[in-house]
Amino acid sequence: MQGVTPETPVQAKQVGILVLDDDAHSQGALRQILDSEGWRVRIIPDPRLMLSELSTGEWSLVIANVTLTGLNGPAFLTLQELSLVPAEQGARVRVLFLIPEMVGSEFTQTLERNRLPYVARPFHLHDFLEKISDLLMEIKAIDAPIRQVRWEFGGQRKKKAKAGGRSTSMFASRDSYSYTEEEITAYEKEEKEEQQKKKRKHNIFNLGNPHQE
């Protein structure tokens, strides 16, 4: 029988995230966070490059510094259009606007009025990741929420804090999102137990009835 064989595996497309930002500290922090999920990340400083990249169809999420897109330019209008496409109508790209510190309130007001997702610096790491997770799940770019990285990254930053490292202005107080080694261990234990519990329930449901006496 000719045709595609059912057993032929289909390789999942790697999540691609395009970042529009021109701040070096912000670029480094964003890359470290996003790289930890194994995603393909590209950072560009020019909105004209962003429009060119979007035409390739390779990106699932755009994180854009709103001071670079402006509120009326072609870059902003394009991202707004992409952001508002309903998921049930085949949306393939989601957008998260990034508002730097010390900018006018008109940026926040415009984004809220148009119901566009955004984060304002300094922000908490776990809130930032939660928004990314929700947006990617909305277009089915990922199958499950990203939670583990919040704890792992928080623990890494806690170690840096103990070593005298300084945080960038991108994040709020590290005490709001960093964790002790004990907290990370406890969380991982709970996650493992929860997964084992779900697996047992699944096995019982699928295998229990045929073996009932």
N, C-alpha and C positions, 0 to 999 in steps of 0.2 A: 504494500500500500504506500503510495507516494504521498508526499507532504511533510509537514513539520511533525516530528515525533513528539508525543506527549511528555516524554521524559527529558526532553531538551531543557536544561536549566536556563532561566532568564536572569541575567545579572542586574541587580538593582542599581539604579542610577545614583551616583554619589551626589549628596546635597551640595549645592553650590551657593555660596553667600558672597554677595558683592557689597563692599563697604565704600561709601563715599565720605571721605574725611581728610582734612589737611593738617590735623594736629598730630605731631609725632608721638606724644605720650598716649593719646587716645588710640592711635593706630596700633601701637605695640600691645596695649591692654586688650583691645578687641581681638587681635590675632591670637594672642595666648588663650583667651577664653574659647574662641571658636575652633581653633586647632585641636583643642582637647577632645572634641567630639569627632575628630577625623573628617571634618567637612573640608571641602575645597574652598579656600578663601582668597579673594583678590581685593586689594585695597587700592583705590584710585583717588586722586586729589581734585579731579576736574570733572564737573557735571557733563561736559561734552563727551568725555570718554565713557561716562555712565550710559548715555543714550546709545552709543555705539555698542557697548557690551550687552545691553538689554536686547538688542536686535538679534543676538546669537541664540537666545532662548535657553542658555545654559544655567541660568540662575533661578533659585527657588526663593531667595530672600534678598532684599536690598535694605541695607542699613545706611541711612543718608543723613548727613549733617545738614540741618535745615537752613543754616546760614549760607551754605554753598548753593543750595537749590533756590533760595529765595521763596517768596510766597506767590509769585506771579509768572515766573519764567517757565520755559518749556520743560525743564527737568522736573520742577515741582508738579506741573500739570500732568505730565506723563506718569509720575509716581502716584499721584492722586487717583488717576484713572485706573491704574493697575490695582491699587489698594481696594478700590470700591467694587471690583468685579466679584459677584457672589461665588462662593466655592461651588455651589450646585450648578453653576453655569460654566464650569470648567476652568476656574481660575488656576493659573500655574505659578504665579509670582505673588509674594506678599511683601509689604513694605513696613519698615519700622523707622520712624524719623527720630533723629538724635538732636536734642536741644542743648547746646553748650551752656555753661554758666555765664551769668552776667549779660544775658541778652534780653531784649525787650519782651514784654508780656504778649505782644501781638502775635508772636510765633505760637505760643501755647494756645491763645484764644482762637486763632485760625484753625489749628489742628483739631481742637476740641469741637469747634463749630462744624467742621466737616467730618467729624468722627473718624479721624485718622490716627492710627496707633503711634505712640511716641514714648520716649523716655527722656527725662531731663536730668542732666548732670548737676550735682553728684547723685548717683542712684545706687541702690543696693544690688549687689550681684545676683542674688536669687530672684529678685523681681525682674531683672533684665533677662535672665535665662528663661523665666517662666513665660514672658511675653514672646520670646523667640520660639519656645516650644509650642505654644498655642498657635502661633501663626503658621509654623511648619506642619503641624498636625491638621490644620484647617484645610490645607491643600494636599494632604496625604503625602507630604515629602518625607515624613517620619511616621512610624507606626505607634510609638509610645512616647509619653512625656520624658523630657530629659531632667532627671532629678539627681542622679548619682554625682554628676559633675559639680553640682552646687556644694556638696559636702567636701569632695576631694579638693576642689579649688580653694574653698574656704580654709581647709587645713593647711594648704601650701602657703596661703597668705598669712596665716597665723604664725607659721614658722618664720617667715620673713620679718614679721613684726617683732618677734622675739630677738631676731638677729640685728634689729635696728634699722630694717629697711623702711623706706618711705613709700606711702601709697600715692598714686597720681590723683589729680583732682577729679578724675572721672568717677570715682566711687565715694559713697558716703562712708561714715565711720565704719572701720573694719569690724568693730564689736557687734555690728548689726548683722554681719553675715559670716563671721569666722567661727570655727568650731575647734574644740579640744580633740586630741587624739581619742579620748574615751568616748566622746560624742559621735565621732565618725565611726568607731568600732561598733558602738551600739546601734547606729543607724544601719550599717552594713549587715549586722546580725539580724535585725528586724526585717530587712529587705529579703535576705536569704530564707528566713523562716516563712515569710509571706509567699514567696515563690514556691517553696516546697509544699505549703498548704494548698495552694491553687493546683499544683501538679497532682497531689493526692486526690483532691476532689474530682479532677478531670479523669483520672484513672478509674476511680470508683464509678463515676457516671458511665464511662465507656465500657468497662469490663465487669462491673458488679452484677448486672442483671443476668448475663449468660451463666454465671457461676452460682446463682442463688439456688438454694435447695428447696 
